[in-house]
């Protein structure tokens, strides 16, 4: 490859890198403003915090003991549901044979 093509490819790579950095900066500003306006943390922050909590739990005594620390509210909810003996999966309703139905579809006629 001649030197002009190498310079062109290098500049093309720099433009691509600059575009990626620009969009990353734009996303960070957008996510921060949305966080400040709505109060909801960005998904990236929540995943990172969950990962850090799991890593700390793993250091403190293995995967099982660390995994439950961040998920205690969910465990309490499931225990509350386990104490309730009535679970309704399906609501029953009567099906009437003579109920009005849609008219049958007419076959498509080429025309």
The 8 nearest C-alpha neighbors of each residue, nearest first, counted from 0:
[[1, 4, 2, 5, 3, 6, 8, 7],
 [0, 2, 4, 3, 5, 6, 7, 8],
 [1, 3, 5, 4, 6, 0, 7, 8],
 [4, 2, 6, 5, 1, 7, 0, 8],
 [3, 5, 7, 2, 6, 1, 8, 0],
 [6, 4, 2, 8, 7, 3, 9, 1],
 [5, 7, 9, 3, 4, 8, 10, 2],
 [6, 8, 4, 10, 5, 9, 11, 3],
 [9, 7, 11, 5, 10, 6, 4, 12],
 [10, 8, 6, 12, 11, 7, 5, 13],
 [11, 9, 13, 7, 12, 8, 6, 14],
 [10, 12, 8, 14, 9, 13, 7, 15],
 [13, 11, 15, 9, 10, 14, 8, 16],
 [12, 14, 10, 16, 15, 11, 17, 9],
 [15, 13, 17, 11, 16, 12, 18, 10],
 [14, 16, 12, 18, 13, 17, 11, 19],
 [17, 15, 13, 19, 18, 14, 12, 20],
 [16, 18, 14, 20, 15, 19, 21, 13],
 [19, 17, 21, 15, 16, 20, 14, 22],
 [18, 20, 16, 22, 21, 17, 23, 15],
 [19, 21, 23, 17, 18, 22, 24, 16],
 [20, 22, 18, 24, 23, 19, 17, 25],
 [23, 21, 25, 19, 24, 20, 26, 18],
 [22, 24, 20, 26, 25, 21, 19, 27],
 [23, 25, 27, 21, 22, 26, 20, 28],
 [24, 26, 22, 28, 23, 27, 29, 21],
 [27, 25, 29, 23, 24, 28, 30, 22],
 [26, 28, 24, 30, 29, 25, 31, 23],
 [27, 29, 31, 25, 26, 30, 32, 24],
 [28, 30, 26, 32, 27, 31, 25, 33],
 [31, 29, 33, 27, 32, 28, 26, 34],
 [32, 30, 34, 28, 33, 29, 27, 35],
 [31, 33, 35, 29, 34, 30, 36, 28],
 [32, 34, 36, 30, 35, 31, 37, 29],
 [35, 33, 31, 38, 39, 32, 40, 37],
 [34, 36, 32, 33, 38, 37, 31, 39],
 [37, 35, 33, 34, 38, 32, 39, 31],
 [38, 36, 39, 34, 33, 35, 40, 32],
 [37, 39, 34, 35, 36, 40, 33, 41],
 [40, 38, 34, 37, 41, 33, 35, 36],
 [39, 41, 34, 42, 38, 44, 45, 43],
 [40, 42, 43, 44, 30, 39, 45, 34],
 [41, 43, 45, 44, 46, 40, 47, 39],
 [42, 44, 46, 41, 45, 47, 40, 48],
 [45, 43, 47, 42, 41, 46, 48, 40],
 [46, 44, 42, 48, 47, 43, 49, 41],
 [45, 47, 49, 43, 48, 44, 50, 42],
 [46, 48, 50, 44, 45, 49, 43, 51],
 [49, 47, 51, 45, 50, 46, 52, 44],
 [50, 48, 52, 46, 51, 47, 45, 53],
 [49, 51, 47, 53, 48, 52, 46, 54],
 [52, 50, 54, 48, 49, 53, 47, 55],
 [53, 51, 49, 55, 54, 50, 48, 56],
 [52, 54, 56, 50, 51, 55, 66, 65],
 [53, 55, 51, 57, 56, 52, 50, 58],
 [56, 54, 58, 52, 57, 53, 51, 59],
 [65, 57, 55, 53, 59, 58, 54, 52],
 [56, 58, 61, 62, 54, 65, 55, 59],
 [59, 57, 55, 56, 60, 54, 61, 65],
 [60, 58, 56, 57, 55, 61, 65, 64],
 [61, 59, 57, 58, 64, 56, 65, 62],
 [60, 62, 57, 63, 64, 65, 59, 58],
 [61, 63, 57, 65, 64, 66, 56, 60],
 [64, 62, 66, 65, 61, 67, 57, 60],
 [63, 65, 66, 62, 61, 67, 60, 56],
 [56, 66, 64, 57, 62, 63, 68, 67],
 [65, 67, 63, 68, 64, 53, 62, 56],
 [66, 68, 70, 65, 69, 71, 64, 63],
 [69, 67, 70, 65, 66, 71, 64, 56],
 [68, 70, 67, 71, 66, 52, 49, 53],
 [69, 71, 67, 73, 68, 72, 74, 66],
 [70, 72, 74, 73, 68, 69, 67, 75],
 [73, 71, 75, 74, 70, 76, 69, 77],
 [72, 74, 76, 75, 71, 70, 77, 78],
 [73, 75, 71, 77, 72, 76, 78, 70],
 [76, 74, 78, 72, 73, 77, 79, 71],
 [77, 75, 79, 73, 78, 74, 72, 80],
 [76, 78, 80, 74, 79, 75, 81, 73],
 [79, 77, 81, 75, 80, 76, 74, 82],
 [80, 78, 76, 77, 82, 81, 75, 83],
 [79, 81, 77, 83, 78, 82, 76, 84],
 [80, 82, 78, 79, 83, 77, 84, 76],
 [83, 81, 79, 80, 84, 78, 77, 85],
 [82, 84, 80, 81, 85, 79, 86, 78],
 [85, 83, 82, 86, 81, 80, 87, 79],
 [86, 84, 83, 87, 82, 80, 81, 88],
 [85, 87, 88, 84, 83, 80, 89, 81],
 [88, 86, 89, 85, 90, 84, 91, 83],
 [87, 89, 86, 90, 91, 85, 84, 92],
 [90, 88, 87, 91, 86, 92, 85, 93],
 [89, 91, 92, 88, 87, 93, 86, 94],
 [92, 90, 89, 93, 94, 88, 87, 95],
 [93, 91, 94, 90, 89, 95, 96, 88],
 [92, 94, 95, 91, 96, 90, 98, 97],
 [95, 93, 96, 92, 98, 97, 91, 99],
 [94, 96, 98, 97, 93, 99, 92, 100],
 [95, 97, 98, 94, 99, 93, 100, 92],
 [98, 96, 95, 99, 100, 94, 93, 101],
 [97, 99, 95, 96, 100, 94, 101, 93],
 [100, 98, 97, 101, 96, 102, 95, 94],
 [101, 99, 98, 102, 97, 103, 96, 95],
 [100, 102, 103, 99, 104, 98, 105, 97],
 [101, 103, 100, 104, 105, 99, 98, 106],
 [104, 102, 105, 101, 100, 106, 99, 107],
 [105, 103, 106, 102, 101, 107, 100, 108],
 [104, 106, 107, 103, 108, 102, 101, 109],
 [107, 105, 108, 104, 103, 109, 110, 102],
 [108, 106, 105, 109, 104, 110, 103, 102],
 [107, 109, 110, 106, 105, 104, 103, 102],
 [110, 108, 107, 106, 105, 104, 103, 102],
 [109, 108, 107, 106, 105, 104, 103, 102]]
